């Protein structure tokens, strides 16, 4: 194992649109902590919206508190190889030097109401890598897994970039699970970004009657079919309501999973979903969204479920990626050196040329 340096380069969040590529100390693992060398780190839509100053992350000075604690190293989806273990860490996390690992993006407190009832994704301190100072992120050469981290070893045969995709894919599987998909359902998944494509692959495992993928970019629809979509539609080039009615005898889809973070997709879903349908929202929005709530209640009696993170889904995500259930070479569309993080963020914000964008630290 190579010598661990004293300093490393990292992407440090100082404020809205103020991310800096800086030299910082390499952290030292304490008791039950793990130091990993970061192999790859993804940029998700939430990272890009944080950069742009979304209220969800920076607050509004009133009802929405600020979640980001600058200065903090960014990055919450990653893979890392174990290079140093604190006292008791090997036993605590069942890892050894050299293991390729991932860590769930949230480091639960294990003491709050939600952690105790198994819903650790709602942990009240809500320490997610890359947002709070107690959990610095992975846009760096090295990263610490705290004692309470939820660590998973991935097969050595898995490419580190593919392992980095476990985080968003686990989120996708959680959304699918919330949809309670049945074998005779028509399922519509809106958005063929990293999350949406993962949702298509996860929904395929549920074997519903039909999976319809939606996106405004036609080439992404081709990849959705590789992930398992039966039908792929661009809502700007078809009458979506008419197309869904053809598939359902005029009733609408049974499950609509929203993965775009666009208000128009929410309203679209309320239009095409059937009475008593299940609507799963799994996005971060840059601004408030308004809709006619009477459709949810008086008109259709819908079940609305919000999804957050990927609790309990990581082993399944690892096994599906390892089994080749996703076209990873198509999904990972762009990689950049860590120092070019701004180019990566710009790619994510555009969305027209990329799916999953990753950064590779200069080790």
N, C-alpha and C positions, 0 to 999 in steps of 0.2 A: 504494500500500500504506500502510495506517495506521501511525502511529508505534507502536513497540513500547514498552510501559511498563517501568518498573523493577521494579514489584511486581505480583503476581497472587494470586488466591485459589486454594487447593488443599485437597484432602482428604488429610490427613496421618495415617498409621497410627502410633500411639504404643504400642499394645498391644491385647490382646484386648478387644473391645467398647469400645475407646478410639480412635475416629477423630475428628479435629477439622478443622473448616473454618477454615483459617488463612491469613494473609497471608504469602507467601514471596517471595524474589527471583525474577524472571524469569531463567532460565539464559541464558548466552551461549555460542554454538557455538564450539568450538575447531576445529583443523584436521580436515578431512574429516567434520565434524559438521553436522547440519541442525537448525535451529529451526523447529518447526511450531506454528501456532495450532490448538489442538484444536477440532475441529468437533463431535464426539460421542464419548462413551466408554460402553462397555457394562458392566453388572454381571453377572458370571457366577456360577454356583453356587459356584465355588471362592472368589470374592471374599466371598460371603455366609458361607461356612463358615470362611474366614479370620477374618472379623469375629467369628464366634461362638467361635473358639478351637480349631478342629479340630487334632488332633494332627499330622496330615500337614504342617501349616504351622508350628505352634508347638513341635513336639517333645514328648517325654514325659519328658525329664530322664534318659533312659537310652539306649535303642537308636535312637530316632527323633530326629535332630538338629533344632534350630530352623532353619527356612528363612527366615522373615521377619527383616529387619534394620531395626527401627524406630529412629528416625523415618524414614519413607519415604512419598513420595506414592504412593497406590494407583492401580490401573488399567492393564490390559494389553491390552484390545481397544478400538480407537479408529480414528478417521480424523483427519487433520490436514493443513492447508494450509501449504505451504512459505513462510516469511516471511523467513528469513535463512540464509545459507550460510557456513560456515567455509571457510577456504582449502582448495581441492581437493575440496570436498564435491559440487559439481555433477558433476564428472567421476566421482568415486567411486561415487555413487549414481544417476547419470543422471537428475537432477532439476533443475528451475529454479524460480525464485520464482513463486508462484501455483499450482503443481501441487497437486492433491488427491492425497494419498498415504495408504498404510497401511504399517506396519512389522511384520514378524513379531514375535510376542511374546517370543521368545528372542533374545538378542544373543549369538551363538556366539563362542567364543574363537578358533576357527579353528586351534587348535594341539593339542587333546587327541585321543585315540584315536578318539572318536566323530565329532568334526568332520572328521577326516582321512578316515574311511571313509564319509562322507556322511550319517551318522545324527546330524546336528547337534542334533536335538531332545533328545538325551541328553548334550549338552555338560556336562563335569564342573563347571566353575564355575557353570553353569546360571543365568546372569543373565537373569531375566525381568523385564520392566517391572513396576514396582509392588511388588516384593518385596525387591530388593537396592538398597543405597544408590548403587551405581554406575549403576543403571538406574531412576531415578525414573519413576513412572507418569504416566498421562494424565488423572487426575482433577484437572485444573488447566487454566488458560487456555493455557499453552504447554508444550511438551515438546521435549527434545533427542533426536535420533536419533544414537547414538554412531557412531564410524567403522566398527565391525564390524556395524552394524545391517543387516538384510535388508529393503530398502525397495522398495515397489512403487507405481508411479503408477497410479491408477485413472482410468477415462474421466471426462472433465469432465461428461458427461451423467448420471453416477451421483449420486444424492442422498448427501450426507455420512453420513446415518444408515444408508443401505444399505451404504455403504463400511465403516462400523463393524462390520457383520455379517460381513465377510470373515474375520475371525479365528476366530469359532466355526465358521463354515461350512468353513473349511480343516481344522479339527479333525475335523468330521464326515466329510469326504471321506477323510481318513487312516484313520478307523475302517472305512469302507466298503472301502477298498483292502486293509486287513488281513484282511477277511473273505473275500477271493478269491472273490467271488460269480460263479457260473456261470449260464448261461441257464436251466437246468432246476432251479434251487434254489428252495426255499421259505425266505424270509428273514423272521425276526421281529426287529423293532426295538422294544426296551422303553424307553418314555419319549418323550413328544412335547413336550419342552422345546425350546430353541433347537438343541441338539446333535442330539436325536433327529429333529426335523423336517428338519434338514439331511442327516442320514443317509438318511432316506426319499427325499429328492430325489436324493441321490447314488446310492443303490441303484437308483433308477428308471432311471438312465443305463446301468446294467449289464444291464437287461432280463431280470431273473430271472423264473421261472415265476409267483411270487406274492410280494408284500410285505405282511406283516401288521404293523400298528402297534399298540402297546399304550400305554394310559395310564389313570389313575384318574379323569381329568377329561374328561367326555364332549365338551365343546366343542372341546377340543384335538384330539380324534379327527377332527372335521370338517376341521380345518386339515391334518391328516396326509393326508387324502384329496386335498386340493388340492395337496399336495406330491408325490403319486404313489402313495400306499398303495392297494392293491387291497382290503384288508380292514382295518377298525379296530375293536379290541375293548377293552372295559374288563374286566380280569381279576376285578373284584369283582362283576360282574353276569353272568358266564358261567362255564362249566367250560372253562377255557383248554386244558387237556390234551386234552379231548374235541374241541374245535374244531380244534386243530392236527392231531390224529389224522385227522379227517375230510378235511383238505386233503392229507394225506401217506400215506394208506393205513395209518395206524397207526404209521408209522416215526418221526415227529417232524420238526422243521424242520432244514434243512441248516446254516443260519447263524443264530446268535442274537447280536445286538449289544445290550449292556447300557449304557444311558445315563441311569440314574436316580440312581445312588449310594445305592440302598436294598438292604439285604441280602436282603430278600424277593424282589427281582427277580433276584438271582443264583441263589437256590435255585429259583425258578420256571424260569429258563433251563435249569438242569441237568435239570429234569423234562421239559421239552418238546423238548429238542434230540435229534436222531437220533444213533445210533451213528456214530462217526467224524465227527461234526459239528464246525463251527468256531465257537468261542465267543469273541467279542471284548468285552473289558471296557474301557470308556472313561468312567470316572467318578472323582470324588473322594468318598470315604466319610468320614462324620463319626465313625465308630467301626469297630471290628473286625467282620469278617463271618466266620462259621463255616459250613462245609458239609461234606458227606460226600465227601471226595476220592476214595473208591473208585469213585464214579460216573464221575469223570474218567478214571480208569485202568482198573480191572478190569471195570467194567460197560460203558462206552461208548467207551473209547479216544479221547477228545476231543482236539482241538487248541485250546489256550487261548492267546489273544494279548492282551496289554495294549497300549493305545494311548495316546500322549501327544503333545499339540500337533498341528500340521498340516504336517509337513515336506514340502516339494516340492509342496504342494497349492494354494498361494496363487494362482498364475496361473489355474488351473482354477476356483477359487472366485470370483475376480473376473469371469471370463468368463461363468459361469453366472448370477451376480447381474445382470450387465449385460444378459444375454439375457432376463431376466425369468422364469427357471426356478423361482423361488420366490415365493410370495405375501407379499412383504415387508411390505405394509401390515397383514397379519394377524399376522405373526411379531413385528414391533415393536409391542408392545401398550401400552407405557407409556414416557413421557419425563418427566423431572423436571429442574428447574434444579439445577446442581451443588450448591448450598447445601442442597438437600433430599435429599442422598445417603442419609440414614437411611431416608427413606420408600421410596426405591428398594430398599435392602437388605431392608427388611421385605417388600416385594412379592415379591422373589426367594425369601425364606425361606418365605413362605406358599405360593407356587406355584400357588394355585388360581385366581387372577384374571389372572395374567400369563404371558407367554412370554419375550420379550426386553425387558428393562428397560434404558433408556439415560439417561445424564445429559448435559445440555447446559451447557457452561461459559458464564458470564455475560461475554461479550466486549464 
